[in-house]
Amino acid sequence: MTIEILRRATSRARLSAIAEGQFGDMVKAVVDVERRVMAIGGELHADEEAALIEDGSAQEHLWGINLYPAEREDAWIEFDSLINVRPSQGNRSRNVEDRALQDRIRQVVTTLVEG
C-alpha cells in the first residue's frame, strides 16, 4: 500500500479497510504534532516518518502510533513505535512517555479521523 499524508479528515471505516489489507486490525501511523498532519499506509513507521520528512516535517515533531479502528475511547490509539526512542528528547522507550505530548497526538488524530 502507498503511504498517504492526511491533511484532511478520513473515516474510521477507511482506516479499517487499510488495516484489513495490511495488519488485520491495526494501521501504523506517524503524526507531526507541529504541522498537524499524519502519514498512514506504511509497512514500517520509519517509512511514514521518511515520507513526512520529505514533505517538510522536522523529525523531532514526528511520533509513531498504532491505530485500532474497531476500538473506542483511548484503547484505539497505541503510542508504541521504534521511532519514538529519543533519549535526546527525554523519551527513552518505544512508548510516548509524556502525557501532554500524548494529548497533542490525540488532538491531531481526532481532527484527522472522523467517527
LINCORQUI-V189815 format. One record per residue. N is the residue number from 1. RES is the residue in one letter. SS is DSSP state (H for helix, E for strand, C for the rest). PHI is phi as a letter, one per 20 degrees, with the letter a starting at -180 (* if undefined). NEAR is the number of other ideal C-beta (glycine too) atoms within 10 Angstrom. Layout:
N/RES/SS/PHI/NEAR + N/RES/SS/PHI/NEAR
This chain:
1/M/C/*/11 + 2/T/C/e/7 + 3/I/C/f/19 + 4/E/E/c/16 + 5/I/E/d/19 + 6/L/E/e/21 + 7/R/C/d/11 + 8/R/C/c/7 + 9/A/C/f/12 + 10/T/E/c/16 + 11/S/E/d/12 + 12/R/H/f/19 + 13/A/H/f/11 + 14/R/H/f/18 + 15/L/H/f/23 + 16/S/H/f/17 + 17/A/H/f/13 + 18/I/H/f/21 + 19/A/H/g/21 + 20/E/H/g/12 + 21/G/H/f/11 + 22/Q/C/c/16 + 23/F/C/d/13 + 24/G/C/n/8 + 25/D/C/c/14 + 26/M/C/c/18 + 27/V/E/c/25 + 28/K/E/f/26 + 29/A/E/b/27 + 30/V/E/c/29 + 31/V/E/d/31 + 32/D/E/e/23 + 33/V/C/f/19 + 34/E/C/e/13 + 35/R/C/e/17 + 36/R/C/l/15 + 37/V/E/c/21 + 38/M/E/b/27 + 39/A/E/e/26 + 40/I/E/c/26 + 41/G/C/n/20 + 42/G/C/e/22 + 43/E/C/f/12 + 44/L/C/c/14 + 45/H/H/g/23 + 46/A/H/f/15 + 47/D/H/f/15 + 48/E/H/f/26 + 49/E/H/g/23 + 50/A/H/f/19 + 51/A/H/f/19 + 52/L/H/f/23 + 53/I/H/f/15 + 54/E/H/f/10 + 55/D/C/e/14 + 56/G/C/o/10 + 57/S/C/f/22 + 58/A/C/e/11 + 59/Q/H/g/13 + 60/E/H/f/11 + 61/H/H/d/14 + 62/L/E/d/26 + 63/W/E/c/26 + 64/G/E/e/26 + 65/I/E/c/24 + 66/N/E/c/18 + 67/L/E/d/22 + 68/Y/C/d/19 + 69/P/C/g/21 + 70/A/C/f/12 + 71/E/C/e/14 + 72/R/C/c/9 + 73/E/H/l/6 + 74/D/H/f/9 + 75/A/H/f/9 + 76/W/H/e/19 + 77/I/E/d/21 + 78/E/E/d/17 + 79/F/C/e/21 + 80/D/E/c/15 + 81/S/C/a/23 + 82/L/H/f/11 + 83/I/H/f/17 + 84/N/H/e/22 + 85/V/C/f/13 + 86/R/E/b/15 + 87/P/H/g/8 + 88/S/H/f/6 + 89/Q/H/d/12 + 90/G/C/n/9 + 91/N/E/d/17 + 92/R/C/e/11 + 93/S/C/c/12 + 94/R/C/f/15 + 95/N/E/e/14 + 96/V/C/f/23 + 97/E/C/e/13 + 98/D/C/f/15 + 99/R/H/f/8 + 100/A/H/f/7 + 101/L/H/f/18 + 102/Q/H/g/17 + 103/D/H/f/10 + 104/R/H/f/18 + 105/I/H/f/22 + 106/R/H/g/16 + 107/Q/H/f/13 + 108/V/H/f/21 + 109/V/H/f/17 + 110/T/H/f/11 + 111/T/H/f/14 + 112/L/H/e/18 + 113/V/E/c/22 + 114/E/E/e/11 + 115/G/C/n/11
